Amino acid sequence: MQSGGDGLIQADIPRTAQTGTLRIPLLELEYSIKIGHLDPIDEDSGWQARLINLGYHADPSGDTDQEQLRYAIEEFQCDHQLSVTGALDAETRAKLNELHGT
């Protein structure tokens, strides 16, 4: 399978798949990937991934700019009638969990 001109790869993946391998032969690279995996919501990487999956922009690379992350949290809070603090408080975490789940 190859990517299109836009760099996207589309493939049917079985619902039960939990892992896979992404191979880039031209670069001699191979990556093991987890399918559908998210870190727990109580870890920074977990709640940030949920925020991103729900369409709130935060840098998914793990090197998140704190100001950009605060804006994403504020936008989420505003959209869901929460107190707009820009911080991940218990109410915001609960709403993230309600909307995105585990």
N, CA, C and O atoms as a GROMACS GRO file, in nm:
protein
  408
    1MET      N    1   0.085  -0.116   0.000
    1MET     CA    2   0.000   0.000   0.000
    1MET      C    3   0.090   0.123   0.000
    1MET      O    4   0.194   0.124   0.066
    2GLN      N    5   0.051   0.225  -0.073
    2GLN     CA    6   0.129   0.348  -0.080
    2GLN      C    7   0.040   0.467  -0.047
    2GLN      O    8  -0.082   0.462  -0.062
    3SER      N    9   0.105   0.573  -0.003
    3SER     CA   10   0.030   0.695   0.025
    3SER      C   11  -0.001   0.767  -0.105
    3SER      O   12   0.068   0.749  -0.206
    4GLY      N   13  -0.106   0.848  -0.102
    4GLY     CA   14  -0.139   0.930  -0.217
    4GLY      C   15  -0.052   1.054  -0.220
    4GLY      O   16   0.038   1.069  -0.138
    5GLY      N   17  -0.078   1.141  -0.314
    5GLY     CA   18  -0.001   1.264  -0.326
    5GLY      C   19  -0.011   1.354  -0.205
    5GLY      O   20   0.076   1.438  -0.181
    6ASP      N   21  -0.119   1.337  -0.128
    6ASP     CA   22  -0.137   1.417  -0.008
    6ASP      C   23  -0.070   1.356   0.115
    6ASP      O   24  -0.076   1.412   0.224
    7GLY      N   25  -0.008   1.239   0.097
    7GLY     CA   26   0.063   1.173   0.207
    7GLY      C   27  -0.024   1.085   0.295
    7GLY      O   28   0.026   1.024   0.390
    8LEU      N   29  -0.153   1.077   0.264
    8LEU     CA   30  -0.242   0.996   0.346
    8LEU      C   31  -0.243   0.850   0.301
    8LEU      O   32  -0.231   0.820   0.183
    9ILE      N   33  -0.257   0.763   0.398
    9ILE     CA   34  -0.271   0.620   0.373
    9ILE      C   35  -0.407   0.579   0.427
    9ILE      O   36  -0.440   0.607   0.542
   10GLN      N   37  -0.485   0.514   0.344
   10GLN     CA   38  -0.614   0.464   0.390
   10GLN      C   39  -0.615   0.313   0.375
   10GLN      O   40  -0.577   0.258   0.272
   11ALA      N   41  -0.660   0.247   0.482
   11ALA     CA   42  -0.664   0.101   0.480
   11ALA      C   43  -0.777   0.054   0.570
   11ALA      O   44  -0.807   0.117   0.671
   12ASP      N   45  -0.839  -0.056   0.533
   12ASP     CA   46  -0.938  -0.118   0.620
   12ASP      C   47  -0.863  -0.192   0.730
   12ASP      O   48  -0.769  -0.268   0.704
   13ILE      N   49  -0.904  -0.168   0.854
   13ILE     CA   50  -0.841  -0.232   0.969
   13ILE      C   51  -0.950  -0.305   1.046
   13ILE      O   52  -1.054  -0.247   1.076
   14PRO      N   53  -0.928  -0.432   1.077
   14PRO     CA   54  -1.030  -0.507   1.153
   14PRO      C   55  -1.060  -0.440   1.288
   14PRO      O   56  -0.970  -0.385   1.351
   15ARG      N   57  -1.183  -0.446   1.330
   15ARG     CA   58  -1.224  -0.386   1.458
   15ARG      C   59  -1.145  -0.440   1.575
   15ARG      O   60  -1.123  -0.369   1.673
   16THR      N   61  -1.102  -0.564   1.566
   16THR     CA   62  -1.032  -0.628   1.678
   16THR      C   63  -0.882  -0.599   1.679
   16THR      O   64  -0.812  -0.639   1.772
   17ALA      N   65  -0.832  -0.530   1.577
   17ALA     CA   66  -0.688  -0.502   1.570
   17ALA      C   67  -0.646  -0.413   1.687
   17ALA      O   68  -0.714  -0.315   1.720
   18GLN      N   69  -0.534  -0.447   1.748
   18GLN     CA   70  -0.481  -0.368   1.858
   18GLN      C   71  -0.341  -0.318   1.830
   18GLN      O   72  -0.296  -0.220   1.891
   19THR      N   73  -0.271  -0.383   1.738
   19THR     CA   74  -0.136  -0.341   1.703
   19THR      C   75  -0.118  -0.354   1.552
   19THR      O   76  -0.196  -0.418   1.483
   20GLY      N   77  -0.014  -0.292   1.505
   20GLY     CA   78   0.018  -0.302   1.363
   20GLY      C   79   0.162  -0.258   1.341
   20GLY      O   80   0.232  -0.220   1.435
   21THR      N   81   0.204  -0.262   1.217
   21THR     CA   82   0.338  -0.218   1.181
   21THR      C   83   0.328  -0.125   1.062
   21THR      O   84   0.263  -0.157   0.962
   22LEU      N   85   0.393  -0.012   1.072
   22LEU     CA   86   0.402   0.083   0.962
   22LEU      C   87   0.544   0.074   0.906
   22LEU      O   88   0.641   0.100   0.977
   23ARG      N   89   0.552   0.037   0.781
   23ARG     CA   90   0.683   0.023   0.717
   23ARG      C   91   0.699   0.130   0.608
   23ARG      O   92   0.608   0.153   0.529
   24ILE      N   93   0.815   0.193   0.608
   24ILE     CA   94   0.850   0.291   0.504
   24ILE      C   95   0.978   0.241   0.439
   24ILE      O   96   1.088   0.278   0.480
   25PRO      N   97   0.963   0.155   0.337
   25PRO     CA   98   1.079   0.088   0.277
   25PRO      C   99   1.184   0.184   0.222
   25PRO      O  100   1.304   0.158   0.237
   26LEU      N  101   1.143   0.291   0.158
   26LEU     CA  102   1.241   0.383   0.098
   26LEU      C  103   1.334   0.445   0.201
   26LEU      O  104   1.447   0.480   0.170
   27LEU      N  105   1.285   0.457   0.323
   27LEU     CA  106   1.367   0.514   0.430
   27LEU      C  107   1.419   0.407   0.525
   27LEU      O  108   1.488   0.436   0.623
   28GLU      N  109   1.386   0.283   0.494
   28GLU     CA  110   1.425   0.169   0.578
   28GLU      C  111   1.380   0.190   0.723
   28GLU      O  112   1.455   0.166   0.817
   29LEU      N  113   1.255   0.235   0.738
   29LEU     CA  114   1.198   0.257   0.871
   29LEU      C  115   1.083   0.161   0.895
   29LEU      O  116   1.012   0.122   0.802
   30GLU      N  117   1.067   0.124   1.020
   30GLU     CA  118   0.958   0.037   1.060
   30GLU      C  119   0.915   0.078   1.201
   30GLU      O  120   0.998   0.090   1.291
   31TYR      N  121   0.785   0.100   1.217
   31TYR     CA  122   0.731   0.143   1.345
   31TYR      C  123   0.623   0.047   1.392
   31TYR      O  124   0.535   0.009   1.314
   32SER      N  125   0.629   0.008   1.518
   32SER     CA  126   0.518  -0.066   1.580
   32SER      C  127   0.418   0.039   1.626
   32SER      O  128   0.456   0.139   1.687
   33ILE      N  129   0.291   0.015   1.598
   33ILE     CA  130   0.189   0.111   1.638
   33ILE      C  131   0.080   0.042   1.719
   33ILE      O  132   0.052  -0.077   1.700
   34LYS      N  133   0.021   0.118   1.810
   34LYS     CA  134  -0.094   0.071   1.887
   34LYS      C  135  -0.217   0.132   1.821
   34LYS      O  136  -0.220   0.252   1.793
   35ILE      N  137  -0.316   0.051   1.796
   35ILE     CA  138  -0.437   0.096   1.729
   35ILE      C  139  -0.546   0.119   1.834
   35ILE      O  140  -0.581   0.030   1.910
   36GLY      N  141  -0.597   0.241   1.834
   36GLY     CA  142  -0.703   0.275   1.928
   36GLY      C  143  -0.655   0.293   2.071
   36GLY      O  144  -0.737   0.298   2.163
   37HIS      N  145  -0.526   0.302   2.092
   37HIS     CA  146  -0.471   0.314   2.227
   37HIS      C  147  -0.464   0.459   2.271
   37HIS      O  148  -0.421   0.546   2.195
   38LEU      N  149  -0.504   0.484   2.392
   38LEU     CA  150  -0.484   0.612   2.456
   38LEU      C  151  -0.430   0.586   2.596
   38LEU      O  152  -0.470   0.492   2.663
   39ASP      N  153  -0.337   0.672   2.637
   39ASP     CA  154  -0.290   0.663   2.774
   39ASP      C  155  -0.407   0.697   2.866
   39ASP      O  156  -0.503   0.761   2.823
   40PRO      N  157  -0.401   0.657   2.992
   40PRO     CA  158  -0.509   0.689   3.087
   40PRO      C  159  -0.533   0.840   3.095
   40PRO      O  160  -0.440   0.919   3.077
   41ILE      N  161  -0.656   0.878   3.122
   41ILE     CA  162  -0.692   1.020   3.125
   41ILE      C  163  -0.622   1.095   3.238
   41ILE      O  164  -0.614   1.217   3.234
   42ASP      N  165  -0.573   1.024   3.339
   42ASP     CA  166  -0.502   1.092   3.447
   42ASP      C  167  -0.356   1.121   3.415
   42ASP      O  168  -0.286   1.182   3.496
   43GLU      N  169  -0.309   1.078   3.298
   43GLU     CA  170  -0.175   1.113   3.252
   43GLU      C  171  -0.186   1.229   3.154
   43GLU      O  172  -0.283   1.238   3.078
   44ASP      N  173  -0.086   1.318   3.154
   44ASP     CA  174  -0.089   1.433   3.064
   44ASP      C  175  -0.110   1.390   2.919
   44ASP      O  176  -0.191   1.449   2.848
   45SER      N  177  -0.038   1.288   2.876
   45SER     CA  178  -0.050   1.242   2.737
   45SER      C  179  -0.191   1.189   2.708
   45SER      O  180  -0.238   1.198   2.594
   46GLY      N  181  -0.258   1.135   2.809
   46GLY     CA  182  -0.392   1.079   2.791
   46GLY      C  183  -0.498   1.185   2.774
   46GLY      O  184  -0.576   1.179   2.679
   47TRP      N  185  -0.502   1.284   2.864
   47TRP     CA  186  -0.606   1.387   2.850
   47TRP      C  187  -0.576   1.478   2.732
   47TRP      O  188  -0.669   1.528   2.668
   48GLN      N  189  -0.449   1.501   2.701
   48GLN     CA  190  -0.416   1.584   2.585
   48GLN      C  191  -0.459   1.515   2.456
   48GLN      O  192  -0.510   1.581   2.365
   49ALA      N  193  -0.439   1.383   2.446
   49ALA     CA  194  -0.482   1.309   2.327
   49ALA      C  195  -0.633   1.316   2.310
   49ALA      O  196  -0.682   1.329   2.198
   50ARG      N  197  -0.707   1.307   2.419
   50ARG     CA  198  -0.853   1.316   2.412
   50ARG      C  199  -0.896   1.454   2.364
   50ARG      O  200  -0.988   1.467   2.284
   51LEU      N  201  -0.830   1.557   2.415
   51LEU     CA  202  -0.860   1.694   2.373
   51LEU      C  203  -0.836   1.709   2.223
   51LEU      O  204  -0.917   1.768   2.152
   52ILE      N  205  -0.725   1.657   2.174
   52ILE     CA  206  -0.692   1.662   2.032
   52ILE      C  207  -0.794   1.584   1.950
   52ILE      O  208  -0.841   1.631   1.847
   53ASN      N  209  -0.829   1.464   1.996
   53ASN     CA  210  -0.926   1.381   1.923
   53ASN      C  211  -1.062   1.448   1.911
   53ASN      O  212  -1.136   1.423   1.816
   54LEU      N  213  -1.095   1.533   2.007
   54LEU     CA  214  -1.222   1.604   2.004
   54LEU      C  215  -1.214   1.733   1.921
   54LEU      O  216  -1.312   1.807   1.912
   55GLY      N  217  -1.098   1.759   1.862
   55GLY     CA  218  -1.084   1.872   1.771
   55GLY      C  219  -1.028   1.999   1.832
   55GLY      O  220  -1.035   2.105   1.770
   56TYR      N  221  -0.973   1.991   1.950
   56TYR     CA  222  -0.913   2.108   2.014
   56TYR      C  223  -0.764   2.102   1.992
   56TYR      O  224  -0.696   2.009   2.035
   57HIS      N  225  -0.713   2.203   1.926
   57HIS     CA  226  -0.574   2.201   1.882
   57HIS      C  227  -0.478   2.213   1.999
   57HIS      O  228  -0.480   2.310   2.075
   58ALA      N  229  -0.396   2.116   2.010
   58ALA     CA  230  -0.282   2.117   2.102
   58ALA      C  231  -0.177   2.033   2.031
   58ALA      O  232  -0.211   1.941   1.958
   59ASP      N  233  -0.053   2.063   2.052
   59ASP     CA  234   0.055   1.995   1.980
   59ASP      C  235   0.063   1.849   2.022
   59ASP      O  236   0.096   1.821   2.138
   60PRO      N  237   0.035   1.754   1.930
   60PRO     CA  238   0.036   1.613   1.967
   60PRO      C  239   0.174   1.551   1.977
   60PRO      O  240   0.187   1.432   2.005
   61SER      N  241   0.279   1.629   1.954
   61SER     CA  242   0.413   1.573   1.953
   61SER      C  243   0.467   1.544   2.092
   61SER      O  244   0.568   1.476   2.106
   62GLY      N  245   0.400   1.595   2.193
   62GLY     CA  246   0.450   1.576   2.329
   62GLY      C  247   0.530   1.696   2.376
   62GLY      O  248   0.559   1.709   2.495
   63ASP      N  249   0.567   1.786   2.284
   63ASP     CA  250   0.641   1.907   2.318
   63ASP      C  251   0.544   2.025   2.320
   63ASP      O  252   0.571   2.129   2.260
   64THR      N  253   0.433   2.008   2.387
   64THR     CA  254   0.324   2.103   2.383
   64THR      C  255   0.364   2.237   2.440
   64THR      O  256   0.413   2.246   2.552
   65ASP      N  257   0.342   2.341   2.361
   65ASP     CA  258   0.361   2.477   2.408
   65ASP      C  259   0.251   2.504   2.511
   65ASP      O  260   0.133   2.488   2.481
   66GLN      N  261   0.289   2.545   2.629
   66GLN     CA  262   0.192   2.561   2.739
   66GLN      C  263   0.083   2.662   2.708
   66GLN      O  264  -0.031   2.643   2.747
   67GLU      N  265   0.118   2.770   2.637
   67GLU     CA  266   0.017   2.870   2.603
   67GLU      C  267  -0.084   2.812   2.503
   67GLU      O  268  -0.204   2.834   2.518
   68GLN      N  269  -0.037   2.741   2.404
   68GLN     CA  270  -0.125   2.678   2.305
   68GLN      C  271  -0.216   2.577   2.373
   68GLN      O  272  -0.335   2.568   2.341
   69LEU      N  273  -0.162   2.501   2.465
   69LEU     CA  274  -0.241   2.402   2.538
   69LEU      C  275  -0.347   2.471   2.624
   69LEU      O  276  -0.461   2.424   2.632
   70ARG      N  277  -0.310   2.580   2.689
   70ARG     CA  278  -0.406   2.654   2.771
   70ARG      C  279  -0.522   2.705   2.685
   70ARG      O  280  -0.638   2.698   2.728
   71TYR      N  281  -0.492   2.755   2.565
   71TYR     CA  282  -0.598   2.803   2.475
   71TYR      C  283  -0.691   2.689   2.434
   71TYR      O  284  -0.812   2.708   2.427
   72ALA      N  285  -0.636   2.571   2.409
   72ALA     CA  286  -0.718   2.455   2.372
   72ALA      C  287  -0.811   2.417   2.486
   72ALA      O  288  -0.928   2.386   2.464
   73ILE      N  289  -0.759   2.419   2.608
   73ILE     CA  290  -0.841   2.388   2.725
   73ILE      C  291  -0.950   2.493   2.742
   73ILE      O  292  -1.065   2.459   2.769
   74GLU      N  293  -0.913   2.620   2.728
   74GLU     CA  294  -1.012   2.727   2.742
   74GLU      C  295  -1.124   2.713   2.638
   74GLU      O  296  -1.241   2.730   2.670
   75GLU      N  297  -1.088   2.682   2.515
   75GLU     CA  298  -1.189   2.665   2.410
   75GLU      C  299  -1.282   2.549   2.444
   75GLU      O  300  -1.404   2.559   2.428
   76PHE      N  301  -1.225   2.438   2.490
   76PHE     CA  302  -1.306   2.323   2.530
   76PHE      C  303  -1.400   2.362   2.644
   76PHE      O  304  -1.519   2.331   2.640
   77GLN      N  305  -1.347   2.431   2.743
   77GLN     CA  306  -1.429   2.472   2.857
   77GLN      C  307  -1.541   2.565   2.814
   77GLN      O  308  -1.655   2.551   2.859
   78CYS      N  309  -1.510   2.659   2.728
   78CYS     CA  310  -1.611   2.754   2.680
   78CYS      C  311  -1.721   2.681   2.601
   78CYS      O  312  -1.839   2.707   2.621
   79ASP      N  313  -1.680   2.589   2.512
   79ASP     CA  314  -1.776   2.515   2.430
   79ASP      C  315  -1.870   2.427   2.512
   79ASP      O  316  -1.979   2.394   2.467
   80HIS      N  317  -1.827   2.389   2.633
   80HIS     CA  318  -1.906   2.297   2.715
   80HIS      C  319  -1.956   2.360   2.844
   80HIS      O  320  -1.984   2.292   2.942
   81GLN      N  321  -1.966   2.494   2.841
   81GLN     CA  322  -2.021   2.571   2.953
   81GLN      C  323  -1.956   2.538   3.087
   81GLN      O  324  -2.023   2.525   3.190
   82LEU      N  325  -1.824   2.524   3.085
   82LEU     CA  326  -1.748   2.502   3.208
   82LEU      C  327  -1.682   2.634   3.248
   82LEU      O  328  -1.674   2.727   3.167
   83SER      N  329  -1.637   2.644   3.370
   83SER     CA  330  -1.561   2.762   3.411
   83SER      C  331  -1.435   2.769   3.327
   83SER      O  332  -1.359   2.672   3.320
   84VAL      N  333  -1.413   2.882   3.262
   84VAL     CA  334  -1.298   2.897   3.173
   84VAL      C  335  -1.177   2.941   3.255
   84VAL      O  336  -1.162   3.057   3.292
   85THR      N  337  -1.091   2.842   3.281
   85THR     CA  338  -0.971   2.865   3.362
   85THR      C  339  -0.843   2.841   3.283
   85THR      O  340  -0.737   2.891   3.319
   86GLY      N  341  -0.853   2.764   3.175
   86GLY     CA  342  -0.734   2.728   3.098
   86GLY      C  343  -0.652   2.619   3.165
   86GLY      O  344  -0.543   2.585   3.119
   87ALA      N  345  -0.705   2.564   3.274
   87ALA     CA  346  -0.636   2.458   3.346
   87ALA      C  347  -0.724   2.333   3.347
   87ALA      O  348  -0.846   2.342   3.346
   88LEU      N  349  -0.661   2.219   3.349
   88LEU     CA  350  -0.736   2.094   3.353
   88LEU      C  351  -0.778   2.067   3.497
   88LEU      O  352  -0.705   2.003   3.574
   89ASP      N  353  -0.896   2.115   3.533
   89ASP     CA  354  -0.948   2.091   3.667
   89ASP      C  355  -1.036   1.965   3.664
   89ASP      O  356  -1.055   1.904   3.559
   90ALA      N  357  -1.087   1.927   3.778
   90ALA     CA  358  -1.166   1.804   3.789
   90ALA      C  359  -1.289   1.808   3.699
   90ALA      O  360  -1.325   1.707   3.638
   91GLU      N  361  -1.355   1.924   3.692
   91GLU     CA  362  -1.476   1.938   3.610
   91GLU      C  363  -1.444   1.920   3.461
   91GLU      O  364  -1.519   1.856   3.388
   92THR      N  365  -1.333   1.978   3.418
   92THR     CA  366  -1.292   1.967   3.278
   92THR      C  367  -1.251   1.824   3.245
   92THR      O  368  -1.286   1.773   3.139
   93ARG      N  369  -1.178   1.761   3.334
   93ARG     CA  370  -1.136   1.622   3.314
   93ARG      C  371  -1.260   1.530   3.304
   93ARG      O  372  -1.264   1.440   3.221
   94ALA      N  373  -1.358   1.554   3.390
   94ALA     CA  374  -1.480   1.473   3.388
   94ALA      C  375  -1.556   1.490   3.257
   94ALA      O  376  -1.608   1.393   3.202
   95LYS      N  377  -1.562   1.613   3.205
   95LYS     CA  378  -1.632   1.638   3.079
   95LYS      C  379  -1.556   1.574   2.963
   95LYS      O  380  -1.618   1.518   2.873
   96LEU      N  381  -1.424   1.581   2.965
   96LEU     CA  382  -1.343   1.513   2.863
   96LEU      C  383  -1.371   1.363   2.863
   96LEU      O  384  -1.388   1.301   2.758
   97ASN      N  385  -1.376   1.306   2.982
   97ASN     CA  386  -1.402   1.163   2.996
   97ASN      C  387  -1.544   1.128   2.948
   97ASN      O  388  -1.565   1.024   2.885
   98GLU      N  389  -1.640   1.216   2.980
   98GLU     CA  390  -1.778   1.192   2.938
   98GLU      C  391  -1.791   1.195   2.786
   98GLU      O  392  -1.857   1.109   2.727
   99LEU      N  393  -1.727   1.293   2.722
   99LEU     CA  394  -1.741   1.310   2.578
   99LEU      C  395  -1.656   1.213   2.497
   99LEU      O  396  -1.697   1.167   2.390
  100HIS      N  397  -1.539   1.182   2.548
  100HIS     CA  398  -1.447   1.096   2.472
  100HIS      C  399  -1.443   0.956   2.526
  100HIS      O  400  -1.434   0.860   2.449
  101GLY      N  401  -1.450   0.941   2.656
  101GLY     CA  402  -1.442   0.809   2.716
  101GLY      C  403  -1.299   0.759   2.725
  101GLY      O  404  -1.203   0.834   2.707
  102THR      N  405  -1.289   0.632   2.752
  102THR     CA  406  -1.158   0.571   2.774
  102THR      C  407  -1.083   0.545   2.647
  102THR      O  408  -0.971   0.494   2.651
   0.00000   0.00000   0.00000
